[in-house]
Amino acid sequence: MSDDLSRLDATAQAELVRSGQASPLELVDAAIERTMRINPQLNAVIHPLFEQARSTAKGELPDGPLRGVPMVLKDLDGYSVGDPYHGGMRHLRDLGYTADHDSYLTAKFRQAGMVVIGRTNTPELGLVPTTEPAVYGPSRNPWNPAHSTGGSSGGSAAAVASGMVPVGHAGDGGGSIRIPASECGLFGLKPSRGRVSLGPEVGEAWAGAVARLVVSRSVRDSALVLDCVQGEMPGDPYTAPPPRRPYVDEVGADPGRLRIGVTTTPPDPTVVTHPECVEAAREAAALLESLGHDVVEARPAVWDDSEFLEQVVGQFVNALSVWVVSDLAVVGMLSGAEVTADGVEPGTWALAEMGRLVTGQQYFEAISFLHGYGRRLGSWWAEGFDLLLTPTLPEPPPTLGQFGPAPDNPLQGTFRSAALVPFLAPFNMTGQPAASLPLHQSADGLPIGVQLVGAYGREDLLVQVASQLEAAAPWADRVPPIHA
């Protein structure tokens, strides 16, 4: 049964349980067997929780829509009670830190009936778009193990793409759901700001840039999980407007004739989009036209204001460096031990050193500036456009080893990262929903995603159009060479 299940999405596996064709324990045992067999090649799951998962599957699971479905949690962006939480950090690994509670999101995964079989690899504090932490080593892409899985949810993406589990927890502060989805051939939806609670630990993270959900194999899985986890929780500083109906009902629903802008030119003039990524977006545009939509060359005007965008980069670096200082302080409080340079990677420490020089007034000005950029960018959707189509990334999945520090430049990985996210990070600043769809492959067989961006609160439209594209150009039968 294990290999048969490896090709089923979470919705299909849940139906097996609901119809009595399989028990939760059978699904979990099969996922554990696949993970034990495949994970040594990929280094995706770094904290196996197999016996705990079996015990949970044998017990009285909540009767949620995903009852018995095995999943993985990323080792960042949320706690699971009693389990390791290291965030890619030597400091927490060496102390053997474990969480003393579930995050709201983890609790909602459990309430949906899902069973956690392990926690997955992540870069230190999610700071680079690849999963190669010094403390745990690189996760490897199942399409080609010499290439990155993306980050920061790269361990989860490798586990899902290789068939270990059908769905994996992910978080996105600058592309960290969409990058791994693109590089591993998955669907990845970043929800609107405030759609999914980040509590009880924080009200918002990175000034509202961070959103959390999953990477999945199908649009319907992401929609169903979003139904299970969305909504306001006690103490949230804000929440997204409630959906008009369940997101799973939007799968296959007619979106009508939409006006869609397409661009392959990133807002960073120093970045040139790779021809294969341009081709991916152009083919998606043609497919959308064939589905009856009006697709025109268009992009937000602010993307062409190079002088303003230079200021955005400077202000973002100021803000990011302060966020790193704050994150290290939180880790120190959690662990009861101050974080030192020996406990983190050189790039993380260099960013923190920069952040300690930023004054409170400068940080406030940076956040105000970035929010202003978000307002300018987000206004494009009010000008008559429904969606924006772009490449997810300006290049195919990079090889491993490109994002580390240099002996004379600890921030080399940070600068390399900037070239990967110009189509992505702007929509963390606006808080808009955006999704990467696995519609294309490079000439050498690597996945290349395309991105759709909706207006704030319009996940429903993204699900409708993504499911249209999934039906027109199915990707479910495409599996990587390393697969269960």
C-alpha positions, 0 to 999 in steps of 0.5 A: 500500500505504501507506494500506491499511497505515495501518489495520492494527495491528502484529500484522496487519502482522507477519503480512504479513511472516511470510506473505511478502505484504510485506517489512520494507522495504515496511512501513517505506517505507510508514510513512515516506511516511505520516509525511512526509505527515501529520507536518507537520500534527501535529508528532508526530515531531521526530527523523526516523530514516528512512534509518537505518530503511530500512537496518535494514529491508534488513538481517538483522532479528531473527526476532521476533514483530513482525519488520519492524513500524515504530514510534516511540520517545518522546524520553524514557523511554529511549535509542536508540544514536546518536540524539538524546535531548532530553527536551523540553529546550532544554539538550540540544537546543542541545548536540545530545546523542545517546545512546551506548547502547540502553536495555534496553527499546529493545533488546527492541523491536529484538529483537522485530523492530520498526524505529524510524523516528523519535523523538516529541515530549514535554513537558520531562522529562514533567512536564505531561500535555500535549505542548507543549514550548517547544523543539519546539512543540505536538503536535496532536491528529489528532481536532482540532488545536486540542486537546492530545494529552495527555502525556507520550507525546503525540507517540507517541499522535498518530503512532499515532492518525493512522496513521503507525505502528501502535505507539508507545513510551510511559512513565507516571509519573502517567498518561503512557500513559493520558492520551494514549491517552484523548485520542487514541482509543487503547488504553494499558496501564500495566504493574505496577511492575517488569514492564518494566525501566528499566535499565540507566540506573536501577533505578527512576524516581520512587520506583517510580512510572514504568512503560513500554510503548506506546500501540497501536490494539488490545489484542492489540498491547499484549499482544504487545509486553508479552510481548516486553519484560517480565521481569527484567534484570541489576541490577533492584532488583525485578521483577513476578511472571512471567505464567502464560502469554503475555499474547497468550494472554489476548486473548479468554480468558474472565475468568469472572464478575468483581466490578467497582467503578465510581466517577466521583468523583475522590479530589480533592474540588476536581475535578468530573468532566465529564458526558461523562466520567461518561457514558463510565464509566456506559456501560462499566459497563453494557457490563460488566454485559451481559457477565455481570460484577457491577458495583457502585458502589464505590471504595477507602475511602481516597479519601474521607479528605480530610484524609489526601489533603491530606497526600498532595498535599503529600508528592507535591509534595515528592517531585516537586520532588526528582525534578526536581533529580535529573533535572537533575543526570543531564542535566548529567552526560550532557551534560557541562554544568550545567543552568541556568535558561536551559536549561529552562522556568520551571515546571521550574526553579521545581520544582527550586528547591523541591526544593533546599529539601527535606532528605534526611529530608523526602524520605525521609518523603515517599516513606514516606508515599506508599508507605503511601498505596499500601498503603492504596489497593491493599488494596481489591483484596484485599477481594473486588474484581477491577477498578476502573472509572473515567473515565480523565480527569475532562474531555475533551481540553483545548485547547492552551495551558492548561499553560504558566507565567504571568508571575507564576506559573511553576507554573501549568501544574503546578497545572493538571496536578493537575486532570487526573490524580486518577484516574491518579496514585494507581496509579503510587503503588501500582504497579498495572496500569491501562489506558485504553480508547477506548470513548467520544466526546464530542458534538463527536467527541473521544475519551474513555477509560475506565480499568480498574485491576487488582490488582498483577501482574494484567495478564492480567485487564486484557487479558482484560476489555479484549479482551472490551470491544473485541469488544463495542464495537469501536473499530478503524474509528474514525479521526480526521479527520487520518489517513493 
